[in-house]
Structure formats: C-alpha cells, structure tokens
C-alpha cells in the first residue's frame, strides 16, 4: 500500500534443518495507531488501495491473519463497506 502496488512484499519462508543453526533479525515499523498509511503523491496515481490507519491493519491481522500473496487484497475488501452500507451512507450525505 505504501508504494501503491509498485513494490511487492516477499513471502517469509524459513527453512530449518538439524545441521545448521538458523538466525534471524526482526525489524518492525509501528507508527501511531491513528497514523494514516498512504503512498506518497508521486506514486498515488491511479490509487490501487485505500488509505487506512495502523489500527485498521492491526484489527484485521488479529482477526483474519493471512500470510500469502492475497493479504493486501483481502485487507482492502475488509476495509470497504458492504454495498448496502455504502448506499445508506450516500443517502445520508446527500440529505445533509
């Protein structure tokens, strides 16, 4: 989402065996929960993913964790309101 789909994340796959010790380092980026995640303006046309907050992503991963190539698409669908809710919201906004 930060690159608007230009760069893809690789799947993390660890292979362990009995002959060699495995070592790994973990790096985490944890912005404030209310921080909006969006691509920079230079990468934002056309937009492929909606803006979201870190809290949105944390809720999704805690309830519906997916570790595959469809994670971002599943998260994007999860963020989008159902069509009936979107229609009701549009009616309320039109009446305002």
C-alpha positions as CSV (number, residue, x, y, z in Angstrom):
1,X,0.0,0.0,0.0
2,X,2.9,2.4,0.7
3,X,4.1,2.1,-2.9
4,X,0.6,1.8,-4.4
5,X,1.4,-1.7,-5.6
6,X,4.7,-0.8,-7.3
7,X,6.8,-2.9,-4.9
8,X,5.6,-6.3,-3.7
9,X,6.4,-7.9,-0.4
10,X,8.0,-11.2,-0.5
11,X,6.6,-14.1,1.5
12,X,8.6,-15.0,4.5
13,X,9.6,-18.7,4.4
14,X,12.0,-20.1,6.9
15,X,13.7,-23.4,6.3
16,X,15.4,-25.1,9.2
17,X,17.4,-28.2,9.4
18,X,19.4,-30.1,12.0
19,X,22.8,-29.3,10.5
20,X,22.8,-25.5,10.6
21,X,21.5,-23.1,13.2
22,X,19.0,-20.5,11.9
23,X,19.4,-16.9,13.0
24,X,17.1,-14.1,12.1
25,X,16.6,-10.4,12.9
26,X,13.2,-8.8,13.2
27,X,12.5,-5.2,12.2
28,X,9.2,-3.7,12.9
29,X,7.6,-0.4,11.8
30,X,4.8,0.5,14.3
31,X,3.5,4.0,13.7
32,X,0.9,5.6,16.0
33,X,-2.4,3.8,15.8
34,X,-4.1,6.9,14.2
35,X,-1.4,7.4,11.6
36,X,-2.9,7.2,8.1
37,X,-1.0,4.9,5.7
38,X,-0.9,6.1,2.1
39,X,1.5,6.2,-0.8
40,X,3.4,9.4,-1.5
41,X,1.8,11.8,-4.0
42,X,4.3,10.8,-6.7
43,X,3.1,7.1,-6.5
44,X,-0.6,7.7,-5.9
45,X,-2.0,7.9,-9.4
46,X,-4.1,5.9,-10.0
47,X,-4.8,4.7,-6.5
48,X,-4.9,0.9,-6.1
49,X,-5.5,0.8,-2.3
50,X,-7.5,3.0,0.1
51,X,-5.9,4.9,2.9
52,X,-6.0,3.1,6.2
53,X,-4.8,3.6,9.8
54,X,-2.3,1.4,11.6
55,X,-5.1,0.4,14.0
56,X,-7.2,-0.8,11.0
57,X,-4.4,-3.1,9.9
58,X,-3.9,-4.4,13.5
59,X,-7.6,-5.2,13.8
60,X,-7.5,-7.1,10.5
61,X,-4.4,-9.1,11.3
62,X,-5.6,-10.0,14.7
63,X,-9.0,-11.3,13.5
64,X,-8.2,-12.5,9.9
65,X,-4.5,-13.1,9.7
66,X,-3.4,-14.1,6.2
67,X,0.2,-14.8,5.2
68,X,0.0,-15.1,1.5
69,X,0.0,-13.1,-1.7
70,X,-3.6,-12.1,-1.3
71,X,-3.3,-10.4,2.1
72,X,-3.4,-6.8,0.9
73,X,-6.4,-7.5,-1.3
74,X,-8.3,-9.3,1.5
75,X,-7.5,-6.3,3.8
76,X,-8.7,-3.9,1.2
77,X,-12.0,-5.7,0.8
78,X,-12.3,-5.9,4.6
79,X,-12.0,-2.1,4.8
80,X,-14.6,-1.4,2.1
81,X,-18.2,-1.2,3.5
82,X,-20.8,-3.5,2.1
83,X,-22.7,-2.1,-0.8
84,X,-25.9,-1.6,1.3
85,X,-23.9,0.4,3.9
86,X,-22.3,2.5,1.2
87,X,-25.7,3.3,-0.3
88,X,-27.1,4.3,3.1
89,X,-24.1,6.5,3.7
90,X,-24.5,8.2,0.3
91,X,-28.2,8.8,1.1
92,X,-27.3,10.4,4.4
93,X,-24.6,12.6,2.9
94,X,-27.0,13.7,0.1
95,X,-29.6,14.7,2.6
96,X,-27.1,16.8,4.6
